[in-house]
Amino acid sequence: MSFRIITDSNADVPPEIIKEFDLFVMSTPVIVNGENKLDGQTIQPKELYDILRAGGESSTSQINSFMFEEYFREFAKAKEEVIYICFSSGLTGTYHSATMALETIKEEYPEFDMTIIDTKCASLGFGLVVYLALLMQKNGASKETVLEGIYYHSQHMQHIFTVDDLEYLFKGGRLSRTSALVGGLLDIKPIISTDEEGKLVAIDKVRGRNRSIKKCLEYVEKRGKDLDKQIVGVCHGDDIPTMNLIKDELNSRFGCTKFIENYVGCSIGTHTGPGMVAIVFLDEESKYQEYLKQ
């Protein structure tokens, strides 16, 4: 029996991949200048970053259990087998809300076959896990093998990113007011990653934008393995020139030729702001290469 892979908008899956695989993406709510919006549906990333640069305000909430119930019920009615690849539980309650909703739906549809996976990943790192799963399915992997691949790729996904303006980390509760003020005055740029629980952790800090990009690439070199054989993700908060610079460096230094790229979406971009850039990759060559032909 065939199965369906779905995800949420925090994965920042590139539009062309969504279209190619007919991927179902549940949109995360965002509140922009007091108006309720849906990430990727009623507001697009470029629009959000323009609003933020102009002094506008944005905040986020998670997809709640009621919203999940509405989504899941349609799949249950259609008797589809579903794998929901979910945003990190270390950053939001989305996974908890989804599992609660699934319990409710299974009371109505006891035979509904759905697996929810907490990737412990975010943004395009999360999106790359989704893309690899879609490729595995397309190239003939069984449902059990795809599930194994999702867990494996989630566990080995590395996220290295930096932000351009500390104010957004402060507004999102990730940084104290004092640290944001002092860091801004000294032009401090943090290098941020995720830990085993999927939470954000600052792993380094440097002064200046150029140094922060160089430091990110150093961490890619330290943590990456067989990068020339991987699909590497690069995403940005409305800074395409820097993203392209990073791709050129990844190609010249590590031989990377296969990329996916996208904006950091409205939900995550609210907390990282314009100018954020990230590189996502595996810390070892995938065991599932036979299924990852693009």
N, C-alpha and C positions, 0 to 999 in steps of 0.2 A: 504494500500500500504506500502511496506517495505521502509526503509530509510537507508542511509549510513552515518556513522560517520567518519570524517576525521580529521587530525590534522597536526601540523608541528613539526619539529625535536627539537624545543626548549622544548617540553614536556618531552624529555628523557624517553619515554615509554620503558620499558624493552623489549628486542628482543623477548622473549618467548610470551609476550602478543601481540605484533605486529603479530607474526605468528599465534597464537591461534585464533585471531579475524579477521585475514586478514585485518588489519588496514592500511589504506592509509596514509602515512606520507610524507609531503612535506619537502624537505631538505633545510636548511638555508645555504647560501653561507658563506664560510670562506676563508680567504687568509692566507696561511701558507708558510712562507719563500718565499713570492712573487708569489706563485702558487695558482690559483683558485681551491678551493675544495668545496665539498658538504658534510655537516655534516651528518655522518652516512652512506654515500654512498661511496664517494671516499676517505674519511679519517675517521678513527675510533678514539674514545676517547683515548684509550691507546696509540695509535701512536702519537696523539697530545701532550699528557703529556710527553712522552719521548722526543719529539722535544723541548718542552718548558724547560725541565730540562737541556737539552744540550745547552741552550742559543738561541734557535730559536725564531722566531717572528710569531705572529698570530694576525689577526684582523678579524672583522666580518662586514657583511652588511646584510640587511634584504631581505627577499623574496620581489621582487618588483612587481608592478602592472602587468607588461608584463608577468612575470613568473606565477603569479596567473591566469591571463587570459588563459594561455595555460592549466593549470591544470583544471580550472573550465569548460572550453569549452568541455572537454571530458565528464564530468559528465552531462552537459547540452545536449550534443548530444545523450547520452544514456538515457535521460529522467529520471534520478535518482533524488530522493529527498535526499538532503544532509544537514547534520549539520557539520559545520566546527568549532571545538573548538580551539580557537586562543590564542596565547601568549599575555601576559599583554601589554596593550597600554601604561602603565606607564614606560615601559622599552624600547620600540621600536615602530617604525611606521608600524609594520606588519599588525595590525588590520586596520589601515587607508588604506594601500595599497590593502588589501583584499576587503574592501568595495567598493573602487573605481573600482577594477577589476570586481566585481559582477555587478555593475551598467552598465559597458560596455557590459558584457556578456548578461545581460537581455535585452539590445537593440536588440541583435541578436536572443535571445531565451526568449521571454517575459514570457513563462510559466515555466521557470526554477525555481524550488522550492529549495531555499538554505537559511539557517539561519547561520549567523556568530556570534559567542559569544565571547566577550572579557572576558576572565576568570579573569583578573587582577592577575594571578598566573604565576609562573615561574618554570622551571626545573621539578623535580618530583612532586612538588605540583600541577603544571599544568597537569603533567602526571597522577596523581592520580584522578583528575577530569575526565580525559579521560577514565581511567580504570573503574571508577564507572559508567560512562555513558554506556560503553560497557556491563558491567554486567547487568545494568538495561534493556538494549535492549535484551540481551540474555535471561533474565528471564521473558520476556513477557510484559514489560512496553510499553505503547503507546508512540508515538512520542511526544505528548504533555507532558506526564509525564516525559520522558527523558529530555526534554528541561527544565522543572521545576527543575528537579534534578541537571542539570548542573549549573543553576543559583544558586541554594541553596548551593551546594557543593563548588562552587567558592567563594561565600560570606563567607563561614565558614572555608575555608582552611587556616591553619597556616603554616608559613615557619619559621624555626629557623635554622640558619647556621652560620658557622664560616670559616675563611680562614686561611691558614698557612703562606702565604707570601703576605704582603701588596702591593708589587710591581705591582701585576696584577690589583688590584683595582685602583692604580695610572694610569697605562697605559690605563685603560678603562675609565678614567675620573671620577671615583667615589671617588677619594681621592687626596688631594694636595701632591705635592712633599715633602714638609716639614713634613706633617703628616706621609707619608710613611717612610721617613728616620728616624724620631724620634721614630715612632712606631716600626720600625724594630730593632733599637738599644735597645729599652726597652722590646722587645719581646711582644709587645702588640697584642692581638688577639681580633678583634671586634666580637660582637654577632649581627647578622643582621637579619632583618625580612622584611616584606612588609607592606605598609600602605593601606588604603582603595582605593587609586588610583593605586595600584599595583606597586608602586615605592619602591626601596630599602631604608631602614632606619636602621641606627645603633642604637640599643636599649641598648647596654651595651659594656663594654670592660674589659678584664682581662689580666693578664700577664701569658704567658705560655700556651702550648698546652693542657696539662691535665686539667688545670683550665677552659679553654674555653669549653672543652667537658662537664665538670661538670656543667658549667653555662648553656649550651644549654639544658641539661636535666632538670635543674631547671625551665627553661622557658616552657618546655614541660609540667611539672607538674602544673605550674601556669595556662597555657592556655588550656590544654587539658581537655576533659571530657569523661568519660566512655571509656578510651583508650583501655581497654581490649576487648571491643566490636567492635573496629575499625580495618580497614586495614590501617596500618601506613607505610609511605614511608621513606626509608633511602637511600641517594645517596652520592657519593664520587668522588673526583678528583684523582683517582688512589691511593686510600688508603683503601684497602679491610680490613686489620686488624682493623683499627679504626672503620670502618662501622660495623664489626662484634661485636666489643666491645660495640658499641652503641646499637645494637640489643639485646645483652645479658642484658644490663642495662634496656632497655625498657621492656624486659620480666620479669626480677626479681623485678623491682620496680613497674611496672604498670600492669603486667599481659598480655602484648601484645604478641600475638601468630601469628597474620596474618600480613605479611609484603609484600611489593614489594620493590625491590632494583635495583639500576643501577648505572653506571657511570654518572657523570655530563657530558653532551655532549660537542662537540667541540665548539659550538657557545657560550654557557654560560661559559664553562671552560676556554675559552680565557680570560675572564674577572675576573675569580676567581682563576685560577691557580691550580697546583697540591696540594693535601692535603685538599682541601675544603671538608667539610662534612655538610650534611643537614638532618633535620628531618621534615617531613611534616605530618599533621594530622588535624582532624576537632576539632573545639572548642566546639562542642556539638555532641551528637549521631545523626546520620543521620535519617531523617524522612522516609527514603526510604529503611529501612532494609529488607523489604520483597523481594526487587528486587536485593539485594546485595550478594546473595549466590554465593560462588566461585566454 
